[in-house]
């Protein structure tokens, strides 16, 4: 799935939540991002999950303009579906991000030549029943 990004202003930060699971201790913090959706403001609730992501969110205050990179997830529980908008990076809005190494490597090669067009029916050899040894 491609990375999704959204720029906006942090309008609210919820209290940190923590707990214990079979895999160990966990911590998360939700925050609300207000962004422009056409002519109207809209809001979305993001989840920062894990110590490193919550610490990253701590660097920002309510009112800060940020760019949020996130993934969408959904899970079913007792016949109902729940969406999770999980943050994997928060940066100040307008800050250029470093290109991934894979993208930099691709850009260092010359562009690929255009491919030849696909053959048409006119390019196919004429049908000759005497050479057709298929049983059908």
C-alpha positions in Angstrom: 0.0 0.0 0.0 1.4 3.4 -0.9 2.2 5.8 1.9 -0.5 8.4 2.7 0.3 11.9 3.8 -1.8 14.8 5.1 -0.8 18.3 6.2 -2.8 20.2 8.8 -2.8 21.7 12.3 -2.9 19.7 15.5 -6.2 20.8 17.1 -6.1 18.4 20.1 -4.0 15.8 21.7 -5.7 13.1 23.8 -4.2 11.6 27.0 -1.6 8.9 26.6 -2.8 5.3 27.1 -0.7 2.4 28.2 -1.2 -1.2 29.0 0.1 -4.7 29.0 -0.5 -7.3 26.4 0.8 -10.8 25.7 3.6 -9.2 23.7 4.6 -6.8 26.5 3.9 -3.2 27.5 2.4 -0.8 25.0 1.7 3.0 24.8 -0.4 5.0 22.4 -1.7 8.6 22.0 -4.4 9.8 19.7 -4.4 13.3 18.3 -6.8 15.3 16.0 -5.5 16.9 12.9 -7.5 19.7 11.2 -7.0 20.0 7.5 -8.6 21.7 4.5 -10.9 19.5 2.4 -11.6 21.7 -0.6 -13.3 24.8 0.8 -14.2 23.3 4.2 -12.1 22.3 7.2 -12.2 18.6 8.2 -10.7 16.6 11.0 -9.2 13.1 11.4 -8.1 11.2 14.5 -4.6 9.7 14.2 -3.0 7.1 16.5 0.7 7.3 17.5 1.5 3.8 18.7 4.7 2.8 20.5 7.2 4.6 22.6 9.1 6.1 19.6 6.0 7.4 17.9 4.5 8.9 21.1 7.9 10.6 21.7 7.8 11.9 18.2 4.3 13.4 18.8 5.6 15.0 22.1 7.8 17.3 20.0 4.7 19.0 18.7 2.1 21.2 20.4 -1.5 21.9 19.8 -1.6 24.5 17.0 1.5 23.3 15.2 1.4 22.7 11.4 2.6 19.2 10.6 2.8 16.7 7.8 1.6 13.2 9.0 2.6 10.0 7.1 0.3 7.2 7.9 -1.2 3.8 7.1 -4.8 2.7 7.1 -5.9 -0.5 8.9 -9.2 -2.0 9.7 -10.2 -5.0 11.8 -13.4 -6.8 12.6 -14.6 -7.5 16.1 -18.0 -9.1 16.9 -19.4 -8.2 13.5 -18.3 -4.6 13.5 -15.4 -3.0 11.7 -13.0 -0.6 13.3 -10.6 1.7 11.4 -7.2 2.6 12.6 -5.3 5.5 11.2 -1.7 4.7 12.3 1.0 7.3 12.2 4.5 6.3 11.1 6.1 9.8 10.8 5.3 13.3 11.9 7.3 16.3 10.5 6.8 20.0 10.5 4.7 21.1 7.6 6.6 22.4 4.6 9.8 20.6 5.5 11.3 18.6 2.6 11.6 14.9 3.3 14.6 12.9 2.3 14.0 10.6 -0.6 14.0 6.9 0.2 17.3 5.1 -0.9 15.3 3.0 -3.4 14.0 6.1 -5.1 17.4 7.8 -5.2 18.9 4.6 -6.8 16.2 4.5 -9.5 16.7 8.1 -10.4 20.5 7.6 -10.9 19.9 5.3 -13.9 19.0 6.7 -17.4 15.3 6.5 -18.3 14.1 3.3 -19.9 13.4 3.5 -23.7 9.8 3.4 -24.8 8.5 -0.1 -25.4 7.5 -1.3 -28.8 3.8 -1.3 -29.4 1.9 -4.5 -28.8 1.3 -6.6 -32.0 -2.1 -6.2 -33.7 -4.1 -8.8 -35.5 -2.5 -7.7 -38.8 0.9 -8.6 -37.4 -0.1 -12.2 -36.8 0.8 -14.9 -39.4 -1.9 -16.2 -41.7 -3.7 -19.3 -40.5 -2.6 -22.4 -42.4 -4.7 -25.5 -41.6 -2.1 -27.9 -43.1 0.5 -27.1 -40.4 -1.9 -27.1 -37.5 -1.3 -30.4 -35.6 -3.4 -29.6 -32.6 -6.2 -32.2 -32.1 -8.9 -29.5 -31.7 
